[in-house]
Amino acid sequence: MLSPPERITNRLEAAAAELRAEIAELSQLVVDGELDPAGTISHRVPLEGIESAFQRMRDGVGSRSVVILDSALAGAEPDAV
């Protein structure tokens, strides 16, 4: 019989395996052009705006904020803070 910590470890390993499979599936959808992750971004913020991004998260506003460190590399400008 497994000890409680061993049972928890087994559950975590199983959950991690499921998550890896889901990430692989979603990644393939992005590569195949069937899923556009840009549609899940509600706000683009500069590093200086990260606190406002966390506040929106706490308030349940928006779906996802992305911090833009380098606009040229990201191919996008941050939204106004």
N, C-alpha and C positions, 0 to 999 in steps of 0.2 A: 504494500500500500504506500502511496506517495504521501509525503509530508505536505502540510499546507503551503510552505514556500515552493516546493517542487510542483504542486498543482498550479500555483499562480504562474510560475515560470513556463510551464507547458502551455497555459492559456495565452500568455503573452507571445510566445513563439508562434503559436498558431495564428494569432491575430496579425502578427508581423508578416507572416507568410501570405495571408490573404491580402494585406495592404500592398505588399510588393507585387502581387499578381494584378491588383487593380491599377496600380501606378503604371505597370507595363502596358496594360490594355489601354489606358487613357493616353499614354505617350504615343502608342501606335496610332490611335485615332488622330492625334495632333499631326504626326508625321504624314499620315495619309490624307490630311486636309479635311477630315470629317468633323473635327472639333476645333473651334477657334477659342483658345483660352483668353484672348483679349476681351472677349465679351463678359468675362467674369470680373473684370477690374472696374471698380466704381470710382476710384480716386487714384491719381498719380501725384505723389508729393515729393518735394525736395527733402533732403535729410533734416533741414531746419523745421519741417512740418510734421515730423514723426509723432510728436506729442498729440497733435490734432488728429492724426490717423488713429492713434491708440484711443483717444477719447471717442471718436466715431465708433470704433469697435466696441467699447464699453457701453455706448449708447444704443448699439444695435442699428446704426445708420450705415447704409452702403453694404456692398457684398465683400469687397476686398480692396485694400489700399496697397499700392506698390510704391516703394521708395525709389526715386530716380536719382542715382548718384552721378551718372554721366549721361546727359541728354543725347549726345552724339552716339554713344554706344547703345543706349536703349532705343534709339530711334523715336523718342517721344519726349515732349517737354512736360514738366510737372504742371498740374493744375494750379490755379492761384490758391495761395494759403489763406 
